[in-house]
Amino acid sequence: MDCVAEYQALMRISTLYAQAGRDVQDKQAEYERLRTLSNEALVALGIAGAAALGPAGMLAALTGLAGGATTAQLASIGPLQGAIAEYTDATKVLDESKDAYLKASKAYDDCVQRTNTERAQAADQKAQMDALLQVAADDSRGKAPDHNCYAHVAQYLKDVNRYGSFGGGRFDDLVPSGYWEYAHMFADYLNAADHCASLGLQRLAVDNPYDAPAGAIVVVRAGTPGTADPTAGDIAIADGKGNFYNGGEMGYGGSGNFPAGNDYVLGVYVPVGVAGNK
């Protein structure tokens, strides 16, 4: 269950709010009982219309009268004053509980709305990644790499309906031609300025291609295990199971070739919103 902490806080404060409401009712009932019992003394003290006065009005009416009251009258109105004080305190607690309840309710509602939005966004992003992986796999399975990895991946990004800002034939107008020659240039461009975000992508905090999620774009530098070109580097689509597609099926020699902190991986890119952005 999402929003567990917010829900638990709401339930806890809701219980306290309900209890505060019951306390106010109890204190008010006790006040009404004592007021009825004290009615004779109240009339004798000149407090007219005692039955119509609320606790606050009654307290105001009693203020200053105790000095002229008899012992019997004091004995009668003393508990009434105490009941008013208890009722007033209970009312303050109720008001505070109400404020806390409203805040907790809003926090829970906001969390639910945010969670629903994130779920919808995540489903959309997964659909984009699944589509790119499908196109890449269909073009690559059963083939050996042909050393045109960048051209293949660029075509995949054109062929899908949408992958960030790519898709629907778009690539050439999004990545300047000066970054088309070598695979590593895709990462060079995305990692500069705010290009990655402006293209609807984000760079994951991943330095091992074998940790890339299915449908992610993986770019590594020249000299990375599994690559041969001394200059180009490599770009491929990960399937999340240790396979990489770029016009052929390839790999990088296993996860063990990428110890923490290595500099082989230039970037792992996914549509904006997928967890783990760097």
C-alpha positions as CSV (number, residue, x, y, z in Angstrom):
1,M,0.0,0.0,0.0
2,D,1.3,3.4,-0.9
3,C,1.1,6.4,1.4
4,V,1.2,4.1,4.4
5,A,2.8,6.7,6.7
6,E,0.3,9.4,5.7
7,Y,-2.6,6.9,6.2
8,Q,-1.4,5.8,9.6
9,A,-1.0,9.4,10.7
10,L,-4.5,10.3,9.5
11,M,-6.0,7.3,11.4
12,R,-4.1,8.2,14.6
13,I,-5.1,11.8,14.4
14,S,-8.7,10.9,13.4
15,T,-9.0,8.8,16.6
16,L,-7.7,11.7,18.7
17,Y,-10.1,14.1,17.0
18,A,-13.0,11.9,17.6
19,Q,-12.0,11.5,21.3
20,A,-11.7,15.2,21.6
21,G,-15.2,15.6,20.3
22,R,-16.5,13.1,22.8
23,D,-14.7,14.9,25.6
24,V,-16.3,18.2,24.6
25,Q,-19.7,16.6,24.7
26,D,-19.1,15.1,28.1
27,K,-17.8,18.4,29.5
28,Q,-20.7,20.3,28.1
29,A,-23.1,17.8,29.6
30,E,-21.5,18.2,33.0
31,Y,-21.7,22.0,32.6
32,E,-25.4,21.8,31.8
33,R,-26.0,19.5,34.8
34,L,-24.2,21.8,37.2
35,R,-25.8,24.9,35.8
36,T,-29.3,23.4,36.4
37,L,-28.3,22.5,40.0
38,S,-26.9,26.0,40.5
39,N,-29.8,27.8,39.0
40,E,-31.2,29.1,42.4
41,A,-27.8,30.5,43.4
42,L,-27.4,32.1,39.9
43,V,-30.8,33.8,40.2
44,A,-30.0,35.0,43.7
45,L,-26.7,36.5,42.4
46,G,-28.6,38.5,39.8
47,I,-27.7,36.4,36.8
48,A,-30.8,36.6,34.7
49,G,-31.5,34.1,31.9
50,A,-29.0,31.7,33.2
51,A,-30.5,28.8,31.2
52,A,-29.8,30.7,27.9
53,L,-26.1,31.5,28.7
54,G,-23.4,29.4,27.1
55,P,-20.3,28.5,29.0
56,A,-18.4,31.6,27.9
57,G,-21.3,33.9,28.8
58,M,-21.8,32.2,32.1
59,L,-18.1,32.5,33.0
60,A,-18.3,36.2,32.2
61,A,-21.4,36.6,34.3
62,L,-19.9,34.9,37.3
63,T,-16.7,36.9,37.2
64,G,-16.6,39.4,40.1
65,L,-19.8,38.0,41.8
66,A,-18.1,35.5,44.0
67,G,-17.1,38.2,46.5
68,G,-20.8,38.9,47.3
69,A,-21.9,35.3,47.4
70,T,-22.8,33.4,50.5
71,T,-21.0,30.2,51.5
72,A,-23.9,28.1,50.2
73,Q,-23.9,30.0,46.9
74,L,-20.1,29.7,46.5
75,A,-20.4,26.0,47.1
76,S,-22.9,25.9,44.3
77,I,-21.2,28.0,41.7
78,G,-17.6,26.9,42.4
79,P,-18.1,23.5,40.7
80,L,-19.9,25.3,37.8
81,Q,-16.9,27.5,37.3
82,G,-14.6,24.5,37.3
83,A,-16.9,22.8,34.7
84,I,-16.7,25.8,32.5
85,A,-12.9,25.8,32.7
86,E,-12.8,22.1,31.8
87,Y,-15.2,22.6,28.9
88,T,-13.1,25.6,27.7
89,D,-9.9,23.5,27.8
90,A,-11.6,20.6,26.0
91,T,-12.9,22.9,23.3
92,K,-9.3,24.2,22.7
93,V,-8.1,20.6,22.4
94,L,-10.9,19.9,19.9
95,D,-9.9,22.9,17.8
96,E,-6.3,21.8,17.8
97,S,-7.3,18.2,16.9
98,K,-9.4,19.5,14.1
99,D,-6.5,21.5,12.6
100,A,-4.2,18.5,12.9
101,Y,-6.9,16.3,11.3
102,L,-7.4,18.7,8.4
103,K,-3.6,18.8,7.8
104,A,-3.3,15.0,8.0
105,S,-6.2,14.6,5.7
106,K,-4.7,16.9,3.1
107,A,-1.3,15.2,3.4
108,Y,-2.9,11.9,2.7
109,D,-5.1,13.2,-0.2
110,D,-2.0,14.9,-1.7
111,C,0.0,11.6,-1.4
112,V,-2.7,9.6,-3.0
113,Q,-3.0,12.1,-5.9
114,R,0.8,12.2,-6.3
115,T,1.0,8.4,-6.2
116,N,-1.7,8.0,-8.9
117,T,0.1,10.5,-11.1
118,E,3.4,8.7,-10.6
119,R,1.8,5.3,-11.4
120,A,0.3,6.7,-14.6
121,Q,3.6,8.3,-15.6
122,A,5.5,5.1,-14.8
123,A,3.1,3.0,-16.9
124,D,3.6,5.4,-19.8
125,Q,7.4,5.4,-19.4
126,K,7.5,1.6,-19.3
127,A,5.4,1.5,-22.5
128,Q,8.0,3.7,-24.2
129,M,10.9,1.5,-23.0
130,D,9.1,-1.7,-24.0
131,A,8.4,-0.4,-27.5
132,L,12.1,0.6,-28.0
133,L,13.3,-2.8,-26.7
134,Q,10.9,-4.6,-29.0
135,V,12.1,-2.7,-32.1
136,A,15.7,-3.2,-31.2
137,A,15.3,-6.9,-30.4
138,D,13.4,-7.6,-33.7
139,D,16.2,-6.0,-35.6
140,S,19.0,-7.7,-33.7
141,R,18.2,-11.2,-32.5
142,G,20.2,-13.9,-34.2
143,K,22.6,-11.4,-35.8
144,A,26.2,-10.5,-35.0
145,P,27.0,-6.8,-34.6
146,D,27.8,-5.0,-37.8
147,H,29.7,-2.1,-36.3
148,N,27.0,0.4,-37.2
149,C,25.5,0.5,-33.7
150,Y,24.8,4.2,-33.6
151,A,23.0,4.1,-36.9
152,H,20.8,1.3,-35.7
153,V,19.9,2.9,-32.4
154,A,19.2,6.2,-34.1
155,Q,16.8,4.3,-36.4
156,Y,15.1,2.6,-33.5
157,L,14.5,6.0,-31.9
158,K,12.9,7.2,-35.1
159,D,10.8,4.0,-35.5
160,V,9.0,4.1,-32.1
161,N,6.0,6.3,-31.5
162,R,7.7,8.0,-28.6
163,Y,10.8,7.8,-26.4
164,G,11.1,11.1,-24.6
165,S,11.2,13.6,-27.4
166,F,12.3,11.0,-29.9
167,G,10.0,8.9,-32.0
168,G,7.7,9.4,-35.0
169,G,10.7,9.8,-37.3
170,R,12.5,12.3,-35.0
171,F,16.2,12.1,-34.3
172,D,18.1,14.2,-36.9
173,D,16.3,17.4,-35.8
174,L,17.0,16.6,-32.1
175,V,20.7,15.7,-32.1
176,P,23.0,18.1,-34.0
177,S,24.8,16.5,-37.0
178,G,28.1,17.2,-35.3
179,Y,27.3,14.5,-32.8
180,W,26.4,11.7,-35.3
181,E,29.8,10.2,-36.2
182,Y,30.7,8.1,-33.2
183,A,28.5,6.3,-30.6
184,H,30.0,8.1,-27.6
185,M,28.9,11.4,-29.1
186,F,25.3,10.6,-28.2
187,A,26.3,10.6,-24.6
188,D,28.6,13.6,-25.1
189,Y,25.6,15.6,-26.3
190,L,23.1,14.4,-23.7
191,N,25.5,15.0,-20.8
192,A,26.2,18.6,-21.8
193,A,24.1,21.5,-20.5
194,D,20.5,20.5,-20.1
195,H,20.2,18.5,-23.3
196,C,19.2,15.3,-21.6
197,A,16.2,16.9,-19.9
198,S,15.3,18.9,-22.9
199,L,15.0,15.7,-24.9
200,G,12.6,14.2,-22.4
201,L,15.3,11.8,-21.1
202,Q,17.1,11.3,-17.8
203,R,20.5,9.8,-17.0
204,L,20.3,7.0,-14.4
205,A,22.8,6.6,-11.6
206,V,24.2,3.4,-13.1
207,D,27.8,2.6,-13.9
208,N,27.2,-1.0,-14.9
209,P,25.4,-1.7,-18.2
210,Y,24.1,-5.0,-16.7
211,D,22.2,-2.9,-14.2
212,A,20.4,-1.0,-16.9
213,P,16.6,-1.6,-17.0
214,A,14.9,-3.1,-20.0
215,G,14.5,-0.6,-22.8
216,A,17.3,1.7,-21.6
217,I,19.8,3.3,-23.9
218,V,23.4,2.3,-22.8
219,V,26.4,4.3,-24.1
220,V,30.0,3.2,-23.2
221,R,33.4,4.7,-24.1
222,A,36.0,3.3,-26.4
223,G,38.0,0.6,-24.7
224,T,35.1,-0.9,-22.8
225,P,35.2,-4.7,-22.6
226,G,33.2,-6.2,-25.4
227,T,33.9,-3.3,-27.8
228,A,36.5,-3.3,-30.6
229,D,36.6,0.2,-32.2
230,P,39.4,2.3,-30.6
231,T,37.4,5.5,-31.1
232,A,33.7,5.1,-31.4
233,G,32.6,3.5,-28.1
234,D,29.3,1.7,-28.2
235,I,25.6,2.3,-28.0
236,A,22.9,-0.3,-27.5
237,I,19.5,-1.1,-26.0
238,A,19.5,-3.2,-22.8
239,D,17.0,-5.9,-22.3
240,G,17.5,-6.0,-18.5
241,K,18.7,-9.6,-18.7
242,G,22.3,-9.1,-19.8
243,N,21.6,-8.8,-23.5
244,F,22.2,-5.7,-25.6
245,Y,20.8,-4.9,-29.1
246,N,22.3,-2.6,-31.7
247,G,21.8,-4.3,-35.1
248,G,23.1,-7.5,-33.6
249,E,23.2,-9.2,-30.2
250,M,26.2,-8.3,-28.0
251,G,27.5,-8.0,-24.5
252,Y,30.2,-6.4,-22.5
253,G,31.8,-9.5,-21.0
254,G,29.7,-9.7,-17.9
255,S,28.8,-7.6,-14.9
256,G,32.2,-8.3,-13.3
257,N,33.9,-6.1,-15.8
258,F,32.3,-3.0,-14.3
259,P,33.4,-2.5,-10.7
260,A,31.9,0.4,-8.8
261,G,33.3,3.7,-9.9
262,N,34.5,2.6,-13.3
263,D,34.5,5.1,-16.1
264,Y,33.4,2.8,-18.9
265,V,29.8,3.8,-18.8
266,L,29.1,7.3,-20.3
267,G,25.4,7.1,-19.6
268,V,22.3,5.0,-19.2
269,Y,19.3,6.9,-20.5
270,V,15.5,6.4,-20.0
271,P,12.4,8.6,-20.5
272,V,12.0,11.2,-17.7
273,G,10.5,10.0,-14.5
274,V,11.9,6.5,-14.2
275,A,13.5,5.9,-10.8
276,G,17.2,6.4,-10.3
277,N,17.8,9.6,-12.3
278,K,21.3,11.1,-12.0
